[in-house]
Every structure is written in structure tokens, then in C-alpha cells.
Amino acid sequence: MKLAELTQAERRALHRFASSVPRPSELPIPLQSRVVSELGAADREVVARTGSLRERVALEQHFGSSVWGELLQNPDLTAPEVARIAQHATLPKPLLEAIVANDTWLGRPEVRHALLANPAVDGATLDRVVHALPLGECLQVAQSRAFRQKVRQAAKQRLK
């Protein structure tokens, strides 16, 4: 590529601009997929427990369910992130119970609905989720065919 003739001032401005762009080694982890894939188990745990939203998303995209436990220990985890994890039928029971035991997460509608859609949620876990529903929402769940029979039945039982 050949640039048109530039004045000395234009060359300095172009050089300042080019120098201001971060090098790949200076970019955050999620923007460097090769770096994310090279993280060891200990580093993965640290990033999952303390990382930013972008770092958490990059970790989950690359490592999948193997980082869910550590992600659920991150105090900055958002309700949509918890809901995305909670909806998986393959979520291990201890992690499922950890989500249901957290009143803050259970207080969020997107998390409750993800849990109610998860076929692994049943028994006492299902009862706890249904009891966390506000009464109006519980009535909607009881009447909606969008939910499994077991979920609708639990909601009807609570309304009695």
C-alpha cells in the first residue's frame, strides 16, 4: 500500500494515531481468544470468580459448563447470566441448588423462569422456586401451558 505524499505534520499525526492503538498483547482477555484458551485451571478460576462481564462471557464461550461453578461464585454475576446457566438441564444438582438457595437470584423473574423451564428442577427445589413466585405470577404459571405439568401442578398447589 502506498500513501499519498504526506506533510511532516500529517506523518506525525498518523504515527501518533497508530501508536495509540493497543497491541494484541495489551488487549483484554476476551478479545484474545488464543489467550483465553491458554489459561490454566487456576487462572480460569480467578477470572471466573473476579472477572468482568466480557471476561466471564469469553470463559463460558470457550470452556462451557466447566466454569459454571466458579462463575456462580462471582459477586458481579448478572441475573441474565445466572438465568442462562439455570436453564441447562445438564446443570449439576449442587449448582442448581446453589442458585435456588440464593434469594437475590431467586428474586429475579428471568432466573425463576429459567429454573421453571429446566426439567431437572423438581421436588423440594421446584417447591422453593414456586414459593418464590409472587402470587400473580404464580397464577399465570398455574394456567400457562408453556410450563411443564409438574410446574403447573406445584403452582396450583401453592395457590390453594
GUDOKOL-238260 format. One record per residue: residue number from 1; residue in three letters; x, y, z of N, C-alpha, C in turn. Coordinates in steps of 0.02 Angstrom, whole numbers, padded with zeros to 5 digits, always signed. Layout:
# GUDOKOL-238260
+-----+-----+--------+--------+--------+--------+--------+--------+--------+--------+--------+
:   i :  aa :    n.x :    n.y :    n.z :   ca.x :   ca.y :   ca.z :    c.x :    c.y :    c.z :
+-----+-----+--------+--------+--------+--------+--------+--------+--------+--------+--------+
: NUM : ALA :      X :      Y :      Z :      X :      Y :      Z :      X :      Y :      Z :
...
+-----+-----+--------+--------+--------+--------+--------+--------+--------+--------+--------+
***
This chain:
# GUDOKOL-238260
+-----+-----+--------+--------+--------+--------+--------+--------+--------+--------+--------+
:   i :  aa :    n.x :    n.y :    n.z :   ca.x :   ca.y :   ca.z :    c.x :    c.y :    c.z :
+-----+-----+--------+--------+--------+--------+--------+--------+--------+--------+--------+
:   1 : MET : +00043 : -00058 : +00000 : +00000 : +00000 : +00000 : +00045 : +00061 : +00000 :
:   2 : LYS : +00028 : +00108 : -00041 : +00068 : +00169 : -00045 : +00025 : +00227 : -00026 :
:   3 : LEU : +00049 : +00267 : +00022 : +00012 : +00325 : +00044 : +00030 : +00386 : +00001 :
:   4 : ALA : -00017 : +00429 : -00007 : -00003 : +00491 : -00043 : +00050 : +00530 : -00004 :
:   5 : GLU : +00082 : +00575 : -00036 : +00133 : +00614 : -00002 : +00102 : +00651 : +00056 :
:   6 : LEU : +00132 : +00643 : +00114 : +00108 : +00674 : +00174 : +00157 : +00728 : +00198 :
:   7 : THR : +00130 : +00778 : +00228 : +00173 : +00829 : +00258 : +00202 : +00800 : +00322 :
:   8 : GLN : +00252 : +00832 : +00349 : +00283 : +00809 : +00411 : +00231 : +00808 : +00468 :
:   9 : ALA : +00188 : +00858 : +00472 : +00137 : +00861 : +00525 : +00087 : +00804 : +00516 :
:  10 : GLU : +00069 : +00788 : +00454 : +00022 : +00733 : +00442 : +00054 : +00666 : +00460 :
:  11 : ARG : +00119 : +00659 : +00446 : +00154 : +00597 : +00464 : +00156 : +00588 : +00540 :
:  12 : ARG : +00169 : +00643 : +00576 : +00170 : +00639 : +00650 : +00101 : +00620 : +00677 :
:  13 : ALA : +00049 : +00651 : +00648 : -00019 : +00635 : +00670 : -00036 : +00562 : +00656 :
:  14 : LEU : -00017 : +00538 : +00598 : -00030 : +00468 : +00581 : +00009 : +00422 : +00628 :
:  15 : HIS : +00071 : +00439 : +00644 : +00111 : +00399 : +00689 : +00080 : +00398 : +00760 :
:  16 : ARG : +00058 : +00457 : +00784 : +00025 : +00461 : +00850 : -00037 : +00416 : +00851 :
:  17 : PHE : -00077 : +00419 : +00798 : -00137 : +00378 : +00794 : -00119 : +00304 : +00796 :
:  18 : ALA : -00071 : +00284 : +00753 : -00052 : +00213 : +00750 : -00023 : +00190 : +00816 :
:  19 : SER : +00012 : +00233 : +00851 : +00042 : +00215 : +00916 : -00010 : +00210 : +00971 :
:  20 : SER : -00067 : +00243 : +00963 : -00118 : +00242 : +01015 : -00160 : +00178 : +01015 :
:  21 : VAL : -00159 : +00141 : +00961 : -00197 : +00078 : +00957 : -00161 : +00025 : +00997 :
:  22 : PRO : -00195 : -00009 : +01043 : -00160 : -00059 : +01085 : -00136 : -00118 : +01043 :
:  23 : ARG : -00079 : -00144 : +01064 : -00052 : -00203 : +01032 : -00094 : -00263 : +01054 :
:  24 : PRO : -00095 : -00317 : +01016 : -00136 : -00375 : +01036 : -00120 : -00399 : +01107 :
:  25 : SER : -00058 : -00394 : +01128 : -00041 : -00417 : +01195 : -00069 : -00372 : +01250 :
:  26 : GLU : -00091 : -00311 : +01231 : -00119 : -00265 : +01280 : -00195 : -00268 : +01283 :
:  27 : LEU : -00226 : -00306 : +01238 : -00299 : -00309 : +01236 : -00325 : -00352 : +01293 :
:  28 : PRO : -00386 : -00339 : +01316 : -00413 : -00381 : +01370 : -00422 : -00453 : +01347 :
:  29 : ILE : -00424 : -00498 : +01396 : -00427 : -00570 : +01382 : -00482 : -00589 : +01332 :
:  30 : PRO : -00544 : -00566 : +01338 : -00595 : -00590 : +01292 : -00582 : -00573 : +01220 :
:  31 : LEU : -00543 : -00522 : +01207 : -00528 : -00503 : +01139 : -00471 : -00545 : +01110 :
:  32 : GLN : -00441 : -00585 : +01152 : -00386 : -00628 : +01130 : -00406 : -00701 : +01143 :
:  33 : SER : -00442 : -00730 : +01097 : -00467 : -00798 : +01109 : -00409 : -00846 : +01119 :
:  34 : ARG : -00352 : -00832 : +01089 : -00295 : -00878 : +01099 : -00272 : -00876 : +01172 :
:  35 : VAL : -00277 : -00818 : +01205 : -00256 : -00812 : +01275 : -00306 : -00849 : +01319 :
:  36 : VAL : -00371 : -00841 : +01306 : -00422 : -00875 : +01345 : -00411 : -00950 : +01342 :
:  37 : SER : -00397 : -00976 : +01283 : -00389 : -01048 : +01276 : -00325 : -01073 : +01311 :
:  38 : GLU : -00277 : -01028 : +01324 : -00215 : -01048 : +01355 : -00216 : -01042 : +01431 :
:  39 : LEU : -00271 : -01018 : +01459 : -00274 : -01010 : +01532 : -00273 : -01078 : +01566 :
:  40 : GLY : -00233 : -01082 : +01619 : -00232 : -01142 : +01659 : -00293 : -01144 : +01705 :
:  41 : ALA : -00303 : -01199 : +01738 : -00361 : -01207 : +01782 : -00363 : -01154 : +01837 :
:  42 : ALA : -00307 : -01139 : +01867 : -00306 : -01090 : +01922 : -00322 : -01020 : +01896 :
:  43 : ASP : -00295 : -01002 : +01838 : -00309 : -00936 : +01809 : -00382 : -00932 : +01787 :
:  44 : ARG : -00409 : -00986 : +01761 : -00480 : -00988 : +01741 : -00524 : -00974 : +01801 :
:  45 : GLU : -00508 : -01006 : +01858 : -00548 : -00996 : +01919 : -00546 : -00924 : +01941 :
:  46 : VAL : -00487 : -00894 : +01940 : -00480 : -00824 : +01962 : -00520 : -00778 : +01917 :
:  47 : VAL : -00514 : -00787 : +01851 : -00551 : -00744 : +01805 : -00626 : -00755 : +01812 :
:  48 : ALA : -00647 : -00817 : +01820 : -00719 : -00832 : +01828 : -00747 : -00800 : +01891 :
:  49 : ARG : -00709 : -00802 : +01945 : -00733 : -00776 : +02010 : -00728 : -00700 : +02016 :
:  50 : THR : -00684 : -00669 : +01977 : -00672 : -00598 : +01986 : -00676 : -00558 : +01921 :
:  51 : GLY : -00683 : -00591 : +01864 : -00679 : -00557 : +01800 : -00739 : -00514 : +01783 :
:  52 : SER : -00728 : -00473 : +01733 : -00780 : -00429 : +01707 : -00830 : -00470 : +01666 :
:  53 : LEU : -00884 : -00438 : +01647 : -00935 : -00471 : +01606 : -00904 : -00499 : +01543 :
:  54 : ARG : -00864 : -00459 : +01508 : -00832 : -00483 : +01446 : -00788 : -00544 : +01459 :
:  55 : GLU : -00750 : -00542 : +01512 : -00707 : -00599 : +01528 : -00748 : -00661 : +01545 :
:  56 : ARG : -00802 : -00652 : +01583 : -00846 : -00709 : +01600 : -00877 : -00739 : +01538 :
:  57 : VAL : -00901 : -00697 : +01494 : -00932 : -00721 : +01432 : -00881 : -00760 : +01390 :
:  58 : ALA : -00820 : -00733 : +01384 : -00768 : -00767 : +01346 : -00752 : -00835 : +01377 :
:  59 : LEU : -00747 : -00837 : +01443 : -00733 : -00901 : +01477 : -00787 : -00952 : +01463 :
:  60 : GLU : -00850 : -00931 : +01471 : -00904 : -00978 : +01461 : -00909 : -01001 : +01389 :
:  61 : GLN : -00897 : -00955 : +01343 : -00898 : -00974 : +01272 : -00844 : -01025 : +01257 :
:  62 : HIS : -00787 : -01018 : +01288 : -00732 : -01063 : +01271 : -00733 : -01128 : +01312 :
:  63 : PHE : -00749 : -01122 : +01377 : -00745 : -01181 : +01421 : -00812 : -01211 : +01439 :
:  64 : GLY : -00867 : -01177 : +01423 : -00934 : -01204 : +01435 : -00949 : -01218 : +01508 :
:  65 : SER : -00980 : -01275 : +01519 : -01005 : -01292 : +01586 : -00950 : -01302 : +01637 :
:  66 : SER : -00889 : -01312 : +01616 : -00836 : -01324 : +01665 : -00819 : -01263 : +01708 :
:  67 : VAL : -00843 : -01204 : +01689 : -00830 : -01144 : +01729 : -00892 : -01119 : +01766 :
:  68 : TRP : -00948 : -01153 : +01760 : -01010 : -01131 : +01793 : -01002 : -01123 : +01868 :
:  69 : GLY : -00971 : -01171 : +01901 : -00964 : -01169 : +01973 : -00927 : -01106 : +01996 :
:  70 : GLU : -00872 : -01091 : +01962 : -00834 : -01031 : +01979 : -00872 : -00968 : +01961 :
:  71 : LEU : -00906 : -00968 : +01904 : -00945 : -00909 : +01885 : -00998 : -00893 : +01937 :
:  72 : LEU : -01030 : -00944 : +01964 : -01083 : -00934 : +02013 : -01055 : -00906 : +02079 :
:  73 : GLN : -00990 : -00906 : +02087 : -00959 : -00877 : +02147 : -00938 : -00804 : +02136 :
:  74 : ASN : -00949 : -00779 : +02075 : -00930 : -00710 : +02060 : -00984 : -00663 : +02085 :
:  75 : PRO : -00969 : -00617 : +02130 : -01020 : -00572 : +02157 : -01050 : -00524 : +02106 :
:  76 : ASP : -01016 : -00515 : +02049 : -01040 : -00470 : +01997 : -01082 : -00505 : +01944 :
:  77 : LEU : -01095 : -00569 : +01953 : -01133 : -00607 : +01904 : -01203 : -00576 : +01898 :
:  78 : THR : -01225 : -00566 : +01836 : -01290 : -00534 : +01825 : -01346 : -00586 : +01822 :
:  79 : ALA : -01407 : -00563 : +01833 : -01465 : -00609 : +01830 : -01471 : -00644 : +01762 :
:  80 : PRO : -01461 : -00609 : +01706 : -01464 : -00645 : +01642 : -01411 : -00700 : +01635 :
:  81 : GLU : -01352 : -00689 : +01665 : -01301 : -00741 : +01663 : -01323 : -00801 : +01705 :
:  82 : VAL : -01350 : -00787 : +01764 : -01374 : -00841 : +01807 : -01430 : -00879 : +01772 :
:  83 : ALA : -01476 : -00843 : +01740 : -01532 : -00874 : +01705 : -01507 : -00919 : +01649 :
:  84 : ARG : -01456 : -00896 : +01613 : -01429 : -00936 : +01558 : -01400 : -01002 : +01584 :
:  85 : ILE : -01367 : -00998 : +01642 : -01340 : -01059 : +01672 : -01397 : -01103 : +01699 :
:  86 : ALA : -01446 : -01071 : +01732 : -01501 : -01108 : +01766 : -01545 : -01147 : +01717 :
:  87 : GLN : -01548 : -01127 : +01656 : -01593 : -01160 : +01608 : -01566 : -01227 : +01582 :
:  88 : HIS : -01503 : -01241 : +01594 : -01473 : -01303 : +01567 : -01494 : -01364 : +01608 :
:  89 : ALA : -01522 : -01412 : +01573 : -01543 : -01474 : +01606 : -01483 : -01514 : +01631 :
:  90 : THR : -01424 : -01500 : +01604 : -01363 : -01536 : +01625 : -01328 : -01503 : +01684 :
:  91 : LEU : -01358 : -01450 : +01710 : -01328 : -01415 : +01768 : -01324 : -01464 : +01827 :
:  92 : PRO : -01264 : -01473 : +01855 : -01257 : -01519 : +01912 : -01302 : -01497 : +01970 :
:  93 : LYS : -01329 : -01546 : +02006 : -01376 : -01532 : +02060 : -01348 : -01483 : +02113 :
:  94 : PRO : -01285 : -01489 : +02134 : -01260 : -01440 : +02184 : -01262 : -01368 : +02158 :
:  95 : LEU : -01248 : -01358 : +02094 : -01251 : -01290 : +02066 : -01323 : -01267 : +02060 :
:  96 : LEU : -01367 : -01312 : +02041 : -01438 : -01296 : +02037 : -01464 : -01275 : +02106 :
:  97 : GLU : -01445 : -01312 : +02157 : -01466 : -01297 : +02225 : -01436 : -01231 : +02250 :
:  98 : ALA : -01374 : -01216 : +02227 : -01343 : -01152 : +02246 : -01381 : -01093 : +02217 :
:  99 : ILE : -01405 : -01100 : +02156 : -01444 : -01047 : +02125 : -01510 : -01038 : +02162 :
: 100 : VAL : -01544 : -01094 : +02176 : -01609 : -01091 : +02210 : -01602 : -01065 : +02282 :
: 101 : ALA : -01546 : -01078 : +02314 : -01535 : -01056 : +02382 : -01518 : -00981 : +02387 :
: 102 : ASN : -01502 : -00950 : +02331 : -01484 : -00879 : +02332 : -01547 : -00836 : +02323 :
: 103 : ASP : -01568 : -00804 : +02376 : -01630 : -00764 : +02374 : -01627 : -00707 : +02324 :
: 104 : THR : -01569 : -00678 : +02315 : -01562 : -00623 : +02267 : -01577 : -00648 : +02197 :
: 105 : TRP : -01547 : -00704 : +02178 : -01559 : -00731 : +02111 : -01631 : -00755 : +02104 :
: 106 : LEU : -01656 : -00787 : +02156 : -01724 : -00813 : +02153 : -01775 : -00756 : +02151 :
: 107 : GLY : -01756 : -00698 : +02172 : -01799 : -00639 : +02168 : -01805 : -00610 : +02099 :
: 108 : ARG : -01765 : -00634 : +02052 : -01766 : -00608 : +01983 : -01810 : -00652 : +01938 :
: 109 : PRO : -01858 : -00622 : +01903 : -01904 : -00661 : +01861 : -01870 : -00704 : +01808 :
: 110 : GLU : -01817 : -00677 : +01777 : -01783 : -00715 : +01725 : -01750 : -00778 : +01752 :
: 111 : VAL : -01726 : -00775 : +01813 : -01696 : -00834 : +01844 : -01750 : -00884 : +01863 :
: 112 : ARG : -01805 : -00860 : +01893 : -01860 : -00906 : +01911 : -01887 : -00941 : +01849 :
: 113 : HIS : -01897 : -00905 : +01795 : -01925 : -00935 : +01735 : -01876 : -00985 : +01704 :
: 114 : ALA : -01812 : -00970 : +01706 : -01762 : -01017 : +01681 : -01763 : -01081 : +01723 :
: 115 : LEU : -01769 : -01073 : +01789 : -01772 : -01132 : +01832 : -01836 : -01173 : +01819 :
: 116 : LEU : -01892 : -01138 : +01811 : -01955 : -01174 : +01799 : -01954 : -01210 : +01732 :
: 117 : ALA : -01915 : -01186 : +01684 : -01910 : -01218 : +01619 : -01860 : -01277 : +01619 :
: 118 : ASN : -01820 : -01282 : +01671 : -01769 : -01334 : +01675 : -01801 : -01399 : +01700 :
: 119 : PRO : -01800 : -01452 : +01660 : -01831 : -01515 : +01681 : -01797 : -01547 : +01741 :
: 120 : ALA : -01737 : -01526 : +01758 : -01702 : -01554 : +01816 : -01728 : -01525 : +01882 :
: 121 : VAL : -01766 : -01471 : +01878 : -01793 : -01440 : +01938 : -01857 : -01476 : +01958 :
: 122 : ASP : -01855 : -01511 : +02015 : -01915 : -01546 : +02039 : -01910 : -01554 : +02114 :
: 123 : GLY : -01961 : -01583 : +02143 : -01962 : -01596 : +02215 : -01957 : -01532 : +02256 :
: 124 : ALA : -01915 : -01534 : +02307 : -01908 : -01477 : +02353 : -01880 : -01416 : +02317 :
: 125 : THR : -01838 : -01427 : +02268 : -01809 : -01372 : +02229 : -01864 : -01335 : +02191 :
: 126 : LEU : -01908 : -01372 : +02160 : -01964 : -01343 : +02124 : -02010 : -01306 : +02172 :
: 127 : ASP : -02023 : -01336 : +02230 : -02066 : -01303 : +02279 : -02037 : -01236 : +02301 :
: 128 : ARG : -01972 : -01234 : +02311 : -01940 : -01171 : +02332 : -01947 : -01117 : +02278 :
: 129 : VAL : -01938 : -01137 : +02215 : -01944 : -01089 : +02160 : -02016 : -01064 : +02155 :
: 130 : VAL : -02064 : -01110 : +02160 : -02135 : -01091 : +02155 : -02154 : -01045 : +02213 :
: 131 : HIS : -02128 : -01059 : +02272 : -02144 : -01016 : +02330 : -02111 : -00947 : +02325 :
: 132 : ALA : -02062 : -00940 : +02282 : -02029 : -00875 : +02271 : -02069 : -00833 : +02221 :
: 133 : LEU : -02117 : -00864 : +02187 : -02157 : -00826 : +02138 : -02206 : -00779 : +02173 :
: 134 : PRO : -02212 : -00718 : +02150 : -02266 : -00675 : +02176 : -02333 : -00708 : +02157 :
: 135 : LEU : -02386 : -00696 : +02196 : -02449 : -00731 : +02184 : -02476 : -00723 : +02114 :
: 136 : GLY : -02473 : -00663 : +02086 : -02497 : -00652 : +02017 : -02459 : -00693 : +01967 :
: 137 : GLU : -02394 : -00696 : +01976 : -02352 : -00736 : +01931 : -02365 : -00810 : +01941 :
: 138 : CYS : -02377 : -00830 : +02003 : -02393 : -00900 : +02017 : -02458 : -00921 : +01982 :
: 139 : LEU : -02507 : -00877 : +01982 : -02570 : -00890 : +01948 : -02558 : -00898 : +01873 :
: 140 : GLN : -02517 : -00855 : +01845 : -02501 : -00860 : +01773 : -02466 : -00926 : +01757 :
: 141 : VAL : -02420 : -00946 : +01800 : -02384 : -01009 : +01790 : -02433 : -01068 : +01794 :
: 142 : ALA : -02478 : -01066 : +01842 : -02526 : -01120 : +01851 : -02572 : -01128 : +01791 :
: 143 : GLN : -02585 : -01073 : +01755 : -02632 : -01075 : +01699 : -02597 : -01082 : +01631 :
: 144 : SER : -02533 : -01073 : +01628 : -02497 : -01072 : +01565 : -02473 : -01141 : +01543 :
: 145 : ARG : -02490 : -01159 : +01482 : -02467 : -01223 : +01455 : -02394 : -01219 : +01432 :
: 146 : ALA : -02364 : -01161 : +01438 : -02293 : -01153 : +01421 : -02249 : -01189 : +01472 :
: 147 : PHE : -02277 : -01203 : +01531 : -02238 : -01237 : +01583 : -02257 : -01311 : +01586 :
: 148 : ARG : -02211 : -01351 : +01610 : -02224 : -01423 : +01618 : -02282 : -01435 : +01665 :
: 149 : GLN : -02313 : -01492 : +01658 : -02369 : -01511 : +01701 : -02349 : -01509 : +01774 :
: 150 : LYS : -02290 : -01534 : +01790 : -02267 : -01536 : +01859 : -02261 : -01466 : +01888 :
: 151 : VAL : -02239 : -01418 : +01847 : -02231 : -01349 : +01869 : -02300 : -01318 : +01881 :
: 152 : ARG : -02345 : -01328 : +01833 : -02413 : -01301 : +01841 : -02447 : -01330 : +01902 :
: 153 : GLN : -02437 : -01394 : +01914 : -02467 : -01427 : +01973 : -02440 : -01397 : +02038 :
: 154 : ALA : -02374 : -01386 : +02040 : -02344 : -01356 : +02100 : -02371 : -01286 : +02112 :
: 155 : ALA : -02381 : -01248 : +02058 : -02408 : -01180 : +02064 : -02481 : -01182 : +02089 :
: 156 : LYS : -02520 : -01229 : +02063 : -02589 : -01237 : +02085 : -02592 : -01256 : +02159 :
: 157 : GLN : -02547 : -01299 : +02179 : -02544 : -01321 : +02249 : -02528 : -01263 : +02295 :
: 158 : ARG : -02484 : -01219 : +02273 : -02468 : -01160 : +02314 : -02526 : -01113 : +02320 :
: 159 : LEU : -02566 : -01108 : +02268 : -02622 : -01061 : +02267 : -02680 : -01084 : +02311 :
: 160 : LYS : -02681 : -01148 : +02329 : -02735 : -01174 : +02371 : -02732 : -01149 : +02441 :
+-----+-----+--------+--------+--------+--------+--------+--------+--------+--------+--------+
***
